[in-house]
């Protein structure tokens, strides 16, 4: 087939028009016939280039396909036939839809091979592709962070290496056993501090000072002080070892840490110095207001809880659904409070004094709380109340399902990303051994700590790749064939 020196079906005079040309393409065993007038609609694509490659000889032909049969005028490609069936739709319909079950990244690579612009991909499929790219970027980021932790740059100063060690020690509990112990201790200090804040408000555990004012027990104060000292040391060490201090200071969780620590020092300063500058009563009120701010430290639990982080992300992605929920409730509250006020005016002992006062009744009724402090006494008012809480149940239930879906989707996505990152690292370690006995993860970490051959392993890991190769981890460009799977 490849040994023929001539092409019997080629008109060297060029009398045959491209519009009348018929070519046969065999992609992964699937044959398909194309006409020149269809292919010439998009002359920059690979299939359109096949029309003019026959007169260029073997070099021109085999630069576009894997093999060619001049007798059948058939071009052979070792590519994914399922993706090809979708891509050829551009010649007939002017747009491409990606079939369910095809990896978006593989499909993008197939489109690049056939030289079809991504603009022909339908918007729904582009969304799927962008989501997959974001997932791969996240996996690449996680893998790169682990690789950076394993590698040690000998050119760095001792202070830089010490900073990295402290940062990994405090921010990455999975990096070592002592780091996990520190994370557990930090979690326990948060719980103890929150419990002390609650227990300190029990009157039986409070003491009376010389002026007759109740105050927290000294023992609880000492425990509170110990917790604040721990939080302060933890924050200062993390700030010193942070690679990007501006980003660290402006991070939401670090702002929460400051809000949890700052009230203690401000109240301490006001207690000792504020009495000289203002009245003692004003100082006490300011101290009480600042002590209430200690509730912010409960949000520190989000740093150690993936569940709270997932909940926060789900609520952040559900602003639209939450807005709909508030809008439904707001409309219902306004309508039913106005109806309730109007219907209850005929009763001499009515509890509905005004429409704004009726808002409270509508809120607790539509949310099915029902404190009973305000209730209708007329028959029409009771009917209005029954309709209001039925509408409230429906209004609350409708947007809840999308919010739950966002939570479940993000939670499952995080688990998949963690598994994919670990899988990618394992394959990198296997490939970096070049067929020899592979080094275990602990051995790689020991090499990274000792600084022996760490650059070698780090570079080899970054270059190695698997069937799930992530392009962001290497500057080299790798192509996949249809025989390679996408996990």
GIDAJO-V617786 format. One line per field, one symbol per residue. phi: phi as a letter, one per 30 degrees, with the letter a starting at -180 (. if undefined). psi: psi as a letter, one per 30 degrees, with the letter a starting at -180 (. if undefined). burial: # if it has 24 or more other ideal C-beta (glycine too) atoms within 12 Angstrom, else .. A space follows every 50 residues. Layout:
# GIDAJO-V617786
phi: ???
psi: ???
burial: ???
This chain:
# GIDAJO-V617786
phi: .dddcbbdccdddidddddcdcbcccchjccbcbcddddddbdddddddd dcdddcideddddcbdabcddchbccbcbddddddddddddcciabcddd jcddddddddddddhcdddddddddddddddddddddddddddddddddd dbdddddddddddddddddccbdddadedddddddddddddddddddddd cdedccccddcicdbddedddddedddddddddddddddddddbdddddd ddddddddddceedddddddddcdddcbdddddddddddddddddddddd dddcbddddddddddddcdddddddddedddddddddddddddcddddcd ccdadeddeddddddddhdididbadccdddddddddddddddddddddd eddddddddddddddddddddddddddddddddhicdddddddddddddd ichdedddddddddabdcecdddaddcccccdddccd
psi: effkfljfgkjffgfkkeffkklkkjjhfjkkkkkefeeffiffleeeff egfeffaeeeeffflflkjfefhkkkkiljeeeeeeeffffefglkkklk fkkeeeeeeeeeeghkkfffkleeeeeeeeeeeeeeeeeeeeeeeeeeee kkjfflleeeeeeeeeeeeffiffeleeeeeeeeeeeeeeeeeeeeeeef fkefgllkafggkkllkeeeeeeeeeeeeeeeeeeeeeeefkfjeeeeef keeeeeeeffeeeeeeeeeeeeffffflkeeeeeeeeeeeffffffffff fffgjfeeeeeeeeeefgeeeeeeeeeeeeeeeeefeeeeeeffffkfhk fjfleeefeeeeefefggeifgfkllfleeeeeeeeeefeeeeeeeeefe eeeeeeeeeeeeeeeeeeeeeeeeeeeeeeeffhfakkkleeeeeeeeef gjgeeeeeeeeeellafhkjfffkfkkkkklffklj.
burial: .........#.......#..#.#####....#.#.#.#####..###### ####......#..###.###..#####.###.#########....###.. .##########.##.#.#.##...#..##..#..##.###.######### ##..........##########..#......##..##.##.###.##..# ..............##...##.##..##.##..##.###.##.....#.. ..##.#########.##..##...........#..##..##.##.##### ####.....#.#.#...#..#...#..##..##.#######.##...... ##.....##########......###.#..#..##.###.##..##..#. ..#..##..#..##..#..##..######.##......#....##.##.. ...#..##.###.###.###.###.....#.#...#.
